[in-house]
């Protein structure tokens, strides 16, 4: 990966709004991933989630449960911390598209009918984070300011900016 791609991954001009978007979305995604991976919070764990995914045609079910659960759990943790937010948000967005198309779309919009409104909301938030980056108070911003300005050298601004 070249310097330009690395810079684009970490750089963000989003500000504080991204922080307030990242935290609740990250918590929600991590909790849903924990249900799938570990059976926490009333979930079924990998075995149960994998069997359910296979039953709706997502084969192999165990692998699909592992991929969806990992995208949500680790992606959610990444959003909370603000590390690699663009890739984490992109993977989470793709996961929401799959959930909408395979599970919720035929049920209509509303959650009361197992519709897609909640997944659509998470999709919108993760697409926004993919576009704008982590924003203020993120590890990505620290990396961009301290290590990526000008060929890997710490920026003069980072050296004089108070923490």
C-alpha positions in Angstrom: 0.0 0.0 0.0 1.5 3.3 -1.0 1.7 6.5 1.1 -1.3 8.1 -0.7 -3.6 5.2 0.2 -2.3 5.1 3.8 -2.9 8.8 4.1 -6.4 8.6 2.7 -7.2 5.8 5.1 -6.2 7.7 8.2 -6.7 11.4 7.3 -10.0 13.0 8.4 -11.3 16.5 8.4 -14.7 15.4 9.7 -14.6 17.1 13.2 -16.7 16.3 16.2 -19.8 15.1 14.4 -18.0 11.9 13.3 -17.1 11.2 16.9 -20.8 11.4 18.0 -21.7 9.1 15.1 -18.9 6.6 15.7 -19.6 5.9 19.3 -23.3 4.7 19.3 -22.9 3.0 16.0 -19.8 1.2 17.2 -21.5 0.1 20.4 -24.5 -1.2 18.5 -22.4 -3.1 15.9 -20.1 -4.5 18.5 -23.1 -5.8 20.6 -24.7 -7.4 17.6 -21.4 -9.0 16.6 -21.0 -10.3 20.2 -24.4 -12.0 19.9 -23.3 -13.8 16.7 -19.8 -14.7 17.8 -20.1 -15.3 21.5 -23.7 -15.7 22.3 -23.6 -12.7 24.5 -26.7 -10.4 25.1 -29.1 -13.1 24.3 -27.5 -14.2 21.0 -27.0 -17.7 19.7 -23.3 -17.7 19.2 -21.5 -19.0 16.1 -23.2 -22.4 16.0 -26.8 -21.2 16.3 -26.2 -18.1 14.1 -24.5 -20.3 11.5 -27.4 -22.8 11.5 -29.9 -19.9 11.1 -27.8 -18.4 8.2 -27.7 -21.7 6.5 -31.5 -22.1 6.8 -32.0 -18.8 4.9 -29.5 -19.8 2.2 -26.4 -18.1 3.4 -24.0 -21.1 3.0 -21.7 -22.2 4.6 -23.7 -20.9 7.6 -20.9 -21.1 10.1 -18.5 -19.2 7.9 -21.1 -16.6 7.1 -21.9 -16.2 10.9 -18.1 -15.8 11.5 -17.7 -13.2 8.8 -20.8 -11.2 9.8 -20.1 -11.4 13.5 -16.5 -10.4 13.0 -17.4 -7.5 10.8 -19.9 -6.2 13.3 -17.9 -6.9 16.5 -14.4 -5.9 15.4 -15.7 -3.2 13.1 -17.7 -1.8 16.0 -14.7 -1.8 18.3 -12.7 0.0 15.6 -15.4 2.7 15.3 -15.5 3.2 19.1 -11.7 3.6 19.3 -11.5 5.5 16.0 -8.9 3.2 14.4 -9.1 2.3 10.8 -12.6 3.8 10.7 -12.9 4.0 6.9 -12.2 0.3 6.3 -14.2 -0.8 9.3 -17.2 1.3 8.3 -17.0 0.0 4.7 -17.0 -3.6 5.8 -19.9 -2.9 8.2 -21.8 -1.1 5.4 -21.5 -4.1 3.2 -22.7 -6.3 6.0 -25.8 -4.1 6.4 -26.5 -4.4 2.6 -26.4 -8.2 2.9 -28.6 -8.1 6.0 -31.1 -5.8 4.2 -31.2 -7.9 1.0 -31.2 -11.4 2.5 -33.3 -10.9 5.7 -35.3 -7.7 5.9 -36.2 -6.4 2.5 -39.3 -8.6 2.0 -40.6 -7.6 5.4 -41.0 -3.9 4.4 -39.5 -0.9 6.2 -40.6 -1.2 9.8 -38.8 -3.1 12.5 -42.0 -4.2 14.0 -42.3 -6.6 11.0 -38.6 -7.4 11.0 -38.2 -4.8 8.3 -35.0 -3.0 7.2 -35.3 0.4 8.9 -32.7 -0.4 11.6 -30.2 -1.9 9.1 -30.8 1.0 6.7 -30.0 3.4 9.5 -26.7 1.6 10.3 -26.0 1.5 6.6 -26.4 5.3 6.3 -24.2 5.9 9.3 -21.4 3.5 8.1 -21.4 5.0 4.6 -21.1 8.5 6.1 -18.1 7.3 8.2 -16.6 5.6 5.2 -16.7 8.9 3.3 -15.7 11.3 6.0 -13.4 9.3 8.2 -13.0 9.1 12.0 -13.1 12.8 12.9 -12.0 14.3 16.1 -10.9 12.3 19.1 -9.8 9.3 17.1 -6.6 7.2 16.8 -6.8 7.8 13.0 -6.5 11.5 13.5 -3.5 11.1 15.8 -1.8 8.8 13.2 -2.6 11.2 10.4 -1.3 14.3 12.3 1.8 12.7 13.8 3.1 10.2 11.4 1.7 10.7 7.9 2.2 14.4 7.1 5.2 14.5 4.7 6.8 11.1 4.1 6.3 9.6 7.5 7.9 12.4 9.4 5.9 13.9 12.3 4.4 17.2 11.2 5.6 20.4 12.7 2.0 21.2 13.7 1.7 18.0 15.6 4.9 18.8 17.6 3.5 22.1 18.7 -0.2 21.2 19.2 -1.0 20.5 22.8 -2.6 17.1 23.5 
